[in-house]
Amino acid sequence: MTRARIVFAGTPPFSVPCLDALHAAGAEIVSVYCQPDRPAGRGRTPRACAVKQRAEALDLPVRQPQSLRLPGEAEALRALSADLMVVVAYGQLLPGEILAAPRLGCVNVHASLLPRWRGAAPIQRAIAAGDEQTGVTLMHMDEGLDTGPMLAQRTTSIGPLDTGGTLHDRLSVLGAALLGDRFGDLVAARCEAEPQDHGRATYAAKIDAAESWIDWHDEATAIARRVRAFDPWPVCRTRFGDLVLRIFAAEARAGDVDAAPGTVIAAGSRGIDVACGGGTLRVAEVQRGGGRRLAARDFLNGTPVEPGARFEPR
């Protein structure tokens, strides 16, 4: 029996387990598409993305076009005679010519329970919104942004300690498991497609680093969720005098206090309690510029913070 000819398109670490799942399933991966090498580090030297590194380790051919809309890209893809293209966090919208090139079209593994959280940052937006569960969706791609019909889904709970990083890693593995389990059905065209309810769609906008600055007028619960969502990037920040503090762990505490938002209510071994627009945020782990991540009690040993002091927005 002839193996299915697969093109894989992905770029960041999230995509790598799906590439491994296809390889383990015995797919003939005829090409791996990923974004061009980007400058990174202090020397700004070009660095290969995670998918390229993994593809080269598996001895798979790699292609890195600046854009799939460039002349000749659709022809190059058609020349591969692929049965299916699998796309996982590739980083570009695919034009119609590309979508139509493989015999069975293109499928995508997306890190949300579509139609909720279409777009670039579904993991962070789900945590920040207070969603109790999320998951991954395998869908047939069309020219819209995550609008295609759904083929399968897997769910997972969002726990009270989940961060953007922990949920990213869990969904990456969950997506690979789903893809591996349904691969045979995909190449045999046995997956039933279910149209999305577009009226229930929400949009997960790309994270802007400016969003990381804490507005202490917000509810403590909302701030605590953003602290978790924005770990490991861009990490929530606040000003304390001349310092910029990055906050990695915090807990919302109920009960309003008679203090302006941003005012320190207490500081000690349990953390730094800061008044918010509703409730109090107990800061448990911080980092000052150029320093290490520290438990709040250790930070306080070197930087005294007295009740009545102010944490300020940008």
C-alpha positions, 0 to 999 in steps of 0.5 A, spaced: 500 500 500 502 506 498 504 511 503 500 518 504 504 523 501 504 529 506 506 536 506 507 539 513 507 546 515 509 549 522 514 554 525 514 554 533 515 549 538 507 548 539 508 544 532 513 539 533 509 534 536 504 534 530 510 533 526 513 527 530 506 524 530 505 524 522 512 521 522 510 516 527 504 514 523 508 512 517 506 518 513 511 520 507 513 527 509 515 530 502 516 537 504 516 541 511 514 548 510 516 553 516 517 561 516 524 563 514 530 564 519 529 570 524 535 574 527 535 572 535 539 573 541 544 578 542 548 577 536 541 578 532 544 572 528 539 568 524 536 562 527 532 556 525 525 555 528 523 549 532 520 545 526 526 546 521 530 544 527 526 537 528 525 536 520 532 536 519 533 531 525 528 527 521 532 528 515 526 531 511 526 536 506 525 544 508 522 549 504 522 557 507 518 561 502 517 569 505 510 568 502 506 563 499 503 568 495 509 569 491 509 567 484 511 560 483 509 557 490 503 554 488 506 550 482 512 548 487 506 545 492 502 542 486 509 539 483 509 535 490 503 531 488 501 531 496 495 527 498 494 532 504 497 538 507 497 539 515 498 546 518 500 547 525 501 554 527 505 556 521 504 563 521 501 565 514 494 565 511 494 560 506 491 563 499 486 559 495 491 556 490 495 553 496 489 550 499 487 547 493 494 544 491 494 537 495 489 532 493 485 532 499 486 539 501 489 542 507 487 541 515 489 545 521 490 543 528 488 549 532 489 550 540 482 552 542 475 549 541 472 552 535 469 557 534 471 560 540 478 563 540 479 564 532 486 567 531 493 568 533 493 567 541 487 562 543 491 559 549 492 566 552 485 569 551 482 563 554 486 563 560 485 571 561 477 570 559 476 565 565 474 559 561 474 553 565 476 548 559 479 549 552 482 544 547 484 543 540 480 542 534 482 539 527 479 542 521 479 542 514 481 549 512 478 554 507 480 562 506 478 565 512 481 565 519 480 559 522 473 558 519 473 552 516 469 546 518 471 541 524 473 534 523 474 532 531 476 536 537 479 534 544 478 538 550 482 539 557 480 543 563 484 549 565 486 549 572 487 555 577 494 554 576 495 553 569 499 558 565 500 560 558 506 556 558 503 550 561 497 550 557 501 551 551 505 544 552 499 540 554 495 543 548 501 541 543 501 534 546 493 533 545 493 536 538 499 531 536 495 525 539 488 527 536 492 528 529 495 521 530 489 518 532 485 521 526 490 520 521 488 514 517 481 517 517 484 523 514 488 520 508 482 515 507 477 521 507 473 518 512 472 524 517 465 528 517 466 535 517 461 539 521 460 547 519 462 552 525 457 556 528 459 563 526 455 566 530 458 563 536 465 565 534 470 569 538 477 572 536 483 571 540 487 577 537 495 577 537 498 579 544 501 586 544 507 587 549 503 593 552 498 589 554 502 586 560 502 593 564 497 592 570 492 597 570 490 596 578 483 599 577 481 592 574 478 587 578 483 582 582 481 576 579 482 579 572 489 581 573 491 574 576 488 571 570 492 575 566 498 574 570 497 566 568 496 568 561 502 572 560 507 567 563 512 566 560 511 572 555 510 577 555 509 577 563 505 582 567 509 588 569 508 594 574 512 600 576 515 601 583 518 607 584 524 607 579 523 599 578 519 595 573 517 589 576 515 583 572 510 579 576 510 571 575 505 569 580 499 572 584 492 570 587 486 574 587 483 575 594 476 577 595 474 583 599 474 590 598 479 595 602 479 602 603 485 604 599 486 607 592 488 601 586 495 600 586 496 601 594 500 596 598 496 593 603 501 589 606 507 586 605 511 580 608 512 572 608 506 570 604 506 576 599 505 583 597 497 585 597 495 590 593 489 594 592 485 593 586 479 596 583 475 590 586 479 585 591 486 585 593 492 581 589 497 578 593 503 578 589 507 571 590 513 571 585 516 577 582 523 579 578 526 586 577 530 588 571 536 584 570 535 580 576 532 573 578 525 570 579 524 571 586 519 569 591 516 575 594 518 574 601 525 574 598 524 580 594 522 583 600 529 582 603 533 586 598 527 591 597 523 593 602 516 595 601 512 598 606 504 598 607 502 605 603 507 604 598 504 605 590 505 600 585 503 604 578 501 602 571 506 604 565 
